[in-house]
Amino acid sequence: MQDNSRRIVTNQTGPHRDLVKRVVRALEHPLRKPVAEHSLAAFREAQQWLARQGGPPILDAGCGVGLSTRALARRFPDRAVIGIDRSADRLSRRHGEPPGNVLLVRADLVDFWRLALDAGWRPRRHYLLYPNPYPKASHLKQRWHGHPVFPTLLALGGRLELRSNWRLYLEEFALAAARAGGGTAEVQPFAPQGEYLTPFERKYHQSGQALWRLVLDLPPRARYDER
Ligand SMILES: C[S@@+](CC[C@H](N)C(=O)[O-])C[C@H]1O[C@@H](n2cnc3c(N)ncnc32)[C@H](O)[C@@H]1O
């Protein structure tokens, strides 16, 4: 067994004490930050591609080099699968020609999710695989459930699956989703059984780290807000 990937180091002993406050603030104050030009252009291209493919897409949010996007496209050959990442470098790595039902998009998810919701996208499945953990307590705002875009992510609906090597990230996400009205689900241990969906999954598992999964079935909504 290799032990070459860093374990999570955090100064938190449980869910962040400001978690609920952050979620309520996000529900009360929808994000108004203008979308970046490059994200808008990328979204428009994705929209045209999706119209040609037809049907609700599967989203692979923060897809990195896009290996998971390819694997999901093979697993769901009748669906259009869109991998989104902000890193041009990661997206440019050569991993062979993707299947015809794959599109890799360079965009900021904070923009892409809002554009997708406004355009009426209703992904069937939505994957957030090994998001950057931002493990210091002072980083809460950078975790997706501490970010003002969180209600938009939930409002897209569908089966949302998160995986992480940091159990607390998923526990916080589940608490935040429940607080926002997105339903409840348990964080489960996850064993890849030798088949890895992503490079980070491979790296963490091969270095002996425990992996965790959270699956939420989210009803699509025009928006989540504080009622
Ligand atoms: C830890 S990596 C995981 C990559 C891949 N899912 C995997 O498991 O191998 C997190 C990825 O999320 C992407 N990312 C983080 N914040 C993002 C944002 N705001 N918009 C788009 N991509 C983002 C990063 O560029 C990075 O590729």
The ligand as an SDF file (V2000), in Angstrom:
LIG
                    3D

 27 29  0  0  0  0  0  0  0  0999 V2000
   -9.6610   17.8690   -5.5400 C   0  0  0  0  0  0  0  0  0  0  0  0
   -9.9710   18.0960   -7.2360 S   0  0  0  0  0  0  0  0  0  0  0  0
  -10.9740   16.6900   -7.6570 C   0  0  0  0  0  0  0  0  0  0  0  0
  -10.9970   16.4160   -9.1350 C   0  0  0  0  0  0  0  0  0  0  0  0
  -11.7930   15.1660   -9.5510 C   0  0  0  0  0  0  0  0  0  0  0  0
  -13.1960   15.2870   -9.2280 N   0  0  0  0  0  0  0  0  0  0  0  0
  -11.2270   13.9280   -8.9190 C   0  0  0  0  0  0  0  0  0  0  0  0
  -11.8320   13.4180   -7.9700 O   0  0  0  0  0  0  0  0  0  0  0  0
  -10.1700   13.4730   -9.3680 O   0  0  0  0  0  0  0  0  0  0  0  0
  -11.1870   19.3980   -7.2050 C   0  0  0  0  0  0  0  0  0  0  0  0
  -11.4710   19.9780   -8.5880 C   0  0  0  0  0  0  0  0  0  0  0  0
  -12.4890   20.9720   -8.4740 O   0  0  0  0  0  0  0  0  0  0  0  0
  -12.1540   22.0470   -9.3400 C   0  0  0  0  0  0  0  0  0  0  0  0
  -12.8120   23.2530   -8.8390 N   0  0  0  0  0  0  0  0  0  0  0  0
  -12.7010   23.8030   -7.6030 C   0  0  0  0  0  0  0  0  0  0  0  0
  -13.4310   24.9220   -7.5190 N   0  0  0  0  0  0  0  0  0  0  0  0
  -14.0370   25.0800   -8.7230 C   0  0  0  0  0  0  0  0  0  0  0  0
  -14.9010   26.0650   -9.2610 C   0  0  0  0  0  0  0  0  0  0  0  0
  -15.3050   27.1080   -8.5430 N   0  0  0  0  0  0  0  0  0  0  0  0
  -15.3320   25.9080  -10.5310 N   0  0  0  0  0  0  0  0  0  0  0  0
  -14.9220   24.8540  -11.2810 C   0  0  0  0  0  0  0  0  0  0  0  0
  -14.0780   23.9080  -10.8250 N   0  0  0  0  0  0  0  0  0  0  0  0
  -13.6410   24.0140   -9.5660 C   0  0  0  0  0  0  0  0  0  0  0  0
  -10.6440   22.1410   -9.2930 C   0  0  0  0  0  0  0  0  0  0  0  0
  -10.1120   22.7980  -10.4360 O   0  0  0  0  0  0  0  0  0  0  0  0
  -10.2670   20.6580   -9.2310 C   0  0  0  0  0  0  0  0  0  0  0  0
  -10.0440   20.1050  -10.5140 O   0  0  0  0  0  0  0  0  0  0  0  0
  1  2  1  0
  2  3  1  0
  2 10  1  0
  3  4  1  0
  4  5  1  0
  5  6  1  0
  5  7  1  0
  7  8  2  0
  7  9  1  0
 10 11  1  0
 11 12  1  0
 11 26  1  0
 12 13  1  0
 13 14  1  0
 13 24  1  0
 14 15  1  0
 14 23  1  0
 15 16  2  0
 16 17  1  0
 17 18  1  0
 17 23  2  0
 18 19  1  0
 18 20  2  0
 20 21  1  0
 21 22  2  0
 22 23  1  0
 24 25  1  0
 24 26  1  0
 26 27  1  0
M  CHG  2   2   1   9  -1
M  END
$$$$
